[in-house]
Amino acid sequence: MNSMGTVRRIDNAGRVVIPMEIRKALRIWEGDAMEIMAKRSGEIVIRKYNPAIDVSDIAKAYADSLHLMLGYAAIICDTQQVVAASGSDARMDYLNRQIDEEILRAMQDKMTLIADFRSEMMPVPVLRGELVEYTSQVISPIFTQAGEVVGAVILLSYDPRVSMSELESRAVQAVCRSISRRLEAYEEAEAVPASFEKLYYG
């Protein structure tokens, strides 16, 4: 998405309205939590709050582990974009790219999906507008104890001779549970909504 900007005045209650076109482009809906941060430079940053944002090094470690253990391309995303990718079969530059609506819908179902080009459940694009070249796929949502979906872990195979099974499904679900538990442990310790940024970088 190209950068978008506009000028808005603050009202007497200290509020400012985010324009509709920006809210639509960034999938910000009524009731969404927003993070507000002040930078030393004097800038104010407003972004959609998501516990899976800025996973960075820890997400890359999980993705690398899955790739090394199973040999498939491994991707971790939040509800908007890819935050980590590992594996030589990840043929596109996935990092920080916006995810497709199909992945978001799969997350919201809160079920682990196994897709294969030979079955009724066909692989879906990970990135918006992506041409699906992979032949097998596992998608498992990451959600908090309260049931809020914060992201997903995805495996991809480009080998038509390979069909993913319950083995891969269980491995991906284990990673999702591990991420969720770490978020919950931090939330209990801090008594505030957990975020990966605070969890791993203090």
PALOMAR-927949 format. One line per 5 residues: number of its first residue (from 0); their letters; for each residue x, z, y of C-alpha. Coordinates in steps of 0.001 Angstrom, whole numbers, padded with zeros to 6 digits. Example, Ala and Ser with C-alpha at 12.3 -4.5 7.8 and 13.67 -1.06 7.14 Angstrom:
% PALOMAR-927949
0 = as = 012300,007800,-004500; 013670,007140,-001060
***
This chain:
% PALOMAR-927949
0 = mnsmg = 000000,000000,000000; 001302,-000891,003472; 001705,001984,005895; -001431,002816,007870; -001651,004750,011096
5 = tvrri = -004054,005720,013844; -004470,008295,016599; -007061,011088,016384; -007702,014008,018734; -007907,017606,017529
10 = dnagr = -011261,019262,018275; -011737,022761,019711; -011727,024247,016169; -008304,022715,015434; -009709,020017,013128
15 = vvipm = -008684,016379,012852; -010517,013632,010930; -008655,011454,008422; -010019,007909,008929; -012281,006547,006199
20 = eirka = -010034,003558,005426; -007085,005877,004758; -009220,008232,002633; -010447,005312,000538; -006968,003805,000128
25 = lriwe = -005526,007161,-001014; -008582,008188,-003072; -009278,011267,-000973; -012863,012431,-001499; -015054,015122,000010
30 = gdame = -014060,018540,-001346; -010475,017507,-002255; -007808,020111,-001460; -005151,018991,001019; -001599,020304,001481
35 = imakr = -000476,020706,005107; 003243,021126,005765; 005287,021405,008961; 008759,019845,009015; 011673,021055,011109
40 = sgeiv = 011573,017711,012911; 008167,018655,014323; 006190,016368,012022; 003056,017594,010258; 002561,016164,006761
45 = irkyn = -000903,016120,005177; -001267,015023,001569; -003743,015374,-001255; -002967,018543,-003202; -002203,017970,-006859
50 = paidv = -000381,020389,-009186; 001361,017422,-010798; 002834,016054,-007580; 006612,015895,-007125; 007350,016603,-010791
55 = sdiak = 010702,014828,-010324; 013499,016213,-012543; 011310,018244,-014904; 008938,015339,-015538; 011907,013064,-016161
60 = ayads = 013242,015596,-018692; 009922,015610,-020567; 009743,011796,-020480; 013356,011475,-021685; 012698,013914,-024540
65 = lhlml = 009666,011974,-025734; 011568,008698,-025571; 014550,010089,-027488; 012335,011754,-030104; 009935,008869,-030732
70 = gyaai = 011678,005774,-029385; 008800,004613,-027183; 008558,004190,-023425; 007272,007486,-022003; 005477,007868,-018685
75 = icdtq = 004159,010919,-016825; 001746,010487,-013932; -000380,012584,-011635; -003879,011439,-010639; -002491,008840,-008246
80 = qvvaa = 000920,007579,-009293; 003706,007591,-011886; 006104,010501,-011361; 008502,009859,-014289; 009303,007055,-016760
85 = sgsda = 011851,006761,-019538; 012828,004106,-022059; 014302,000619,-022059; 010852,-000787,-022889; 009500,000378,-019527
90 = rmdyl = 010077,-003120,-018235; 008671,-002593,-014773; 009780,-000123,-012155; 006997,002386,-012809; 008219,005263,-010653
95 = nrqid = 005983,006064,-007670; 003694,003112,-008454; -000067,003614,-008230; -001881,004040,-011539; -004806,001875,-012627
100 = eeilr = -008395,003118,-012515; -008540,002816,-016327; -005851,005497,-016682; -007687,007733,-014229; -010920,007321,-016234
105 = amqdk = -009067,008113,-019469; -007719,011329,-017886; -011150,012407,-016713; -012526,012110,-020263; -010081,014930,-021191
110 = mtlia = -009401,013363,-024584; -006236,011916,-026109; -006654,008186,-026705; -004756,005996,-029169; -005041,002304,-028305
115 = dfrse = -003780,-000697,-030283; -004198,-004441,-029780; -005479,-004721,-033368; -008245,-002156,-032886; -011443,-001837,-030860
120 = mmpvp = -009587,000425,-028401; -007244,-002002,-026621; -004326,-000797,-024451; -005187,-000489,-020766; -002904,-001163,-017783
125 = vlrge = -000900,001812,-016547; -000288,000335,-013102; -002847,-001213,-010817; -002748,-004994,-011281; -000294,-004793,-014185
130 = lveyt = -000288,-007433,-016935; -000585,-005535,-020238; 002390,-006512,-022406; 002461,-003401,-024601; 000667,-003541,-027917
135 = sqvis = 000132,000166,-028636; -000475,003137,-026371; -001215,006883,-026354; -002771,008548,-023272; -003194,012319,-023108
140 = piftq = -004451,014232,-020035; -002754,017265,-018503; -005301,019806,-017329; -005209,023381,-016099; -006824,026395,-017757
145 = agevv = -009676,025985,-015268; -010226,022464,-016619; -008873,020547,-013606; -007191,017300,-014631; -003826,016993,-012873
150 = gavil = -002151,014081,-014667; -001343,012437,-017984; 001444,011723,-020451; 001553,008157,-021789; 003494,006447,-024592
155 = lsydp = 003886,002655,-024749; 005135,000333,-027495; 005916,-003349,-026972; 006490,-003991,-030689; 003447,-005671,-032319
160 = rvsms = 004600,-004364,-035722; 004120,-000769,-034535; 000863,001163,-034485; 000897,004627,-032971; -000738,007403,-034964
165 = elesr = -001604,011096,-034943; 002139,011879,-035032; 002653,010387,-031568; -000656,011821,-030382; 000341,015365,-031374
170 = avqav = 003759,015022,-029721; 002222,013878,-026434; -000401,016638,-026545; 002356,019222,-027096; 004110,018035,-023931
175 = crsis = 000827,018195,-021995; 000244,021774,-023182; 003796,022757,-022258; 003394,021432,-018724; 000011,023147,-018401
180 = rrlea = 001378,026501,-019636; 004215,026413,-017126; 001753,025771,-014332; -000455,028644,-015499; 002506,031044,-015767
185 = yeeae = 003549,030237,-012227; -000009,030572,-010952; -000354,034037,-012521; 002969,035172,-011069; 002268,033890,-007575
190 = avpas = -001524,034368,-007478; -001812,030996,-005712; -002594,027476,-006989; 000470,026223,-008822; 002352,023126,-007773
195 = fekly = 005268,021519,-009582; 007182,021309,-006318; 007151,025089,-005896; 007569,025714,-009619; 010779,023790,-010029
200 = yg = 012364,023896,-006603; 011303,027325,-005352
***
